[in-house]
Amino acid sequence: MGKLSTHVLDITQGKPGAGVKVALYAVGPQGRELLKTDVTNADGRCSTPLLEGDALKQGKYELVFSAGEYFAAQGVALPEPRFIDEVTLAFGVAHADQNYHVPLVVSPWAYSTYRGS
């Protein structure tokens, strides 16, 4: 059985992004459905998989990270409006029996992701 996980890396400070709010949505013909919310731990990870086993299905998903709130809480001087505020990563799960690790590497000015396992 597969699972979906994430973590946040703060490349501005070179450390895990602890305390980042994360929302997971399933995306279908009728729009987005909120499946779960979580907050990253001291290691920048959600403490449990976002989805696992039968809950992980083939389809489209979105992870929304509250990066702007995180950087503001870190005392980073940010412009208004923030250049990077909410980061939405839209991705697909083709094989629900596999592991999907979808991390966010972020600064107040840029972000990146990749598929890990």
C-alpha positions as CSV (number, residue, x, y, z in Angstrom):
1,M,0.0,0.0,0.0
2,G,1.2,3.5,-0.9
3,K,1.4,6.6,1.1
4,L,1.6,10.4,0.6
5,S,4.0,12.5,2.7
6,T,5.6,15.9,2.6
7,H,8.1,18.1,4.3
8,V,9.3,21.8,4.1
9,L,12.9,23.0,3.7
10,D,13.6,26.7,4.4
11,I,16.5,27.5,2.1
12,T,16.7,31.1,3.4
13,Q,17.8,29.8,6.8
14,G,19.1,26.4,5.8
15,K,16.8,24.5,8.1
16,P,13.6,22.5,8.2
17,G,10.4,24.6,7.9
18,A,8.8,23.9,11.3
19,G,5.3,25.2,12.0
20,V,4.1,25.5,8.3
21,K,0.4,25.0,7.8
22,V,-0.4,22.4,5.1
23,A,-3.7,21.7,3.5
24,L,-4.3,18.7,1.2
25,Y,-7.1,18.7,-1.4
26,A,-8.4,16.1,-3.8
27,V,-9.2,17.7,-7.2
28,G,-12.0,16.3,-9.3
29,P,-14.6,17.4,-11.8
30,Q,-16.6,19.2,-9.1
31,G,-13.6,21.1,-7.8
32,R,-11.4,20.8,-4.7
33,E,-12.3,18.8,-1.6
34,L,-10.3,19.4,1.6
35,L,-9.0,16.0,2.8
36,K,-6.7,17.0,5.6
37,T,-4.8,19.9,7.3
38,D,-1.6,19.6,9.3
39,V,1.3,21.6,10.6
40,T,4.9,20.6,10.1
41,N,6.9,19.4,13.1
42,A,10.4,20.5,14.2
43,D,11.9,18.4,11.4
44,G,9.7,20.2,8.8
45,R,7.6,17.1,8.3
46,C,4.0,16.1,9.0
47,S,4.2,13.6,11.8
48,T,2.0,11.1,10.0
49,P,1.4,10.4,6.3
50,L,-1.1,12.7,4.7
51,L,-2.8,9.7,3.1
52,E,-2.0,6.0,3.2
53,G,-3.4,2.6,2.2
54,D,-6.9,2.7,0.8
55,A,-7.2,6.5,1.4
56,L,-4.5,7.2,-1.3
57,K,-6.3,6.9,-4.6
58,Q,-5.2,7.5,-8.2
59,G,-6.1,11.1,-9.2
60,K,-5.2,14.8,-8.9
61,Y,-4.3,16.5,-5.6
62,E,-3.1,19.9,-4.4
63,L,-0.9,20.6,-1.4
64,V,-1.2,24.2,-0.1
65,F,1.5,25.5,2.1
66,S,1.2,28.7,4.2
67,A,4.7,29.8,3.4
68,G,4.1,33.6,3.8
69,E,2.8,33.1,7.3
70,Y,5.8,30.9,8.2
71,F,8.3,33.5,7.0
72,A,6.5,36.3,8.8
73,A,6.5,34.3,12.0
74,Q,10.3,33.8,11.5
75,G,10.7,37.6,11.5
76,V,11.7,37.8,7.8
77,A,11.0,41.3,6.4
78,L,8.4,40.7,3.6
79,P,6.9,43.1,1.2
80,E,3.1,43.7,1.1
81,P,1.7,41.9,-0.7
82,R,4.0,39.0,-0.2
83,F,5.8,37.7,-3.3
84,I,5.5,34.1,-2.0
85,D,2.5,33.6,0.2
86,E,0.5,30.4,-0.3
87,V,2.3,27.8,-2.3
88,T,0.1,25.4,-4.2
89,L,1.6,22.2,-5.6
90,A,-0.7,20.5,-8.0
91,F,0.3,16.9,-8.7
92,G,-1.1,13.6,-9.8
93,V,-1.0,10.1,-8.3
94,A,-0.8,7.5,-11.1
95,H,-0.1,4.5,-9.0
96,A,-1.8,4.5,-5.5
97,D,0.3,1.5,-4.4
98,Q,3.5,3.5,-4.5
99,N,4.9,6.1,-2.1
100,Y,4.6,9.7,-3.1
101,H,6.8,12.2,-1.2
102,V,6.1,15.8,-2.3
103,P,8.5,18.2,-0.5
104,L,8.6,22.0,-0.7
105,V,11.9,23.8,-0.9
106,V,11.1,27.4,-0.3
107,S,12.3,31.0,0.4
108,P,10.3,34.2,0.4
109,W,11.3,34.6,-3.3
110,A,11.3,31.1,-4.9
111,Y,10.2,27.6,-4.4
112,S,10.7,24.1,-5.9
113,T,9.5,20.6,-5.5
114,Y,10.2,17.1,-6.7
115,R,8.8,13.6,-6.4
116,G,10.6,11.7,-3.7
117,S,9.7,8.3,-2.3
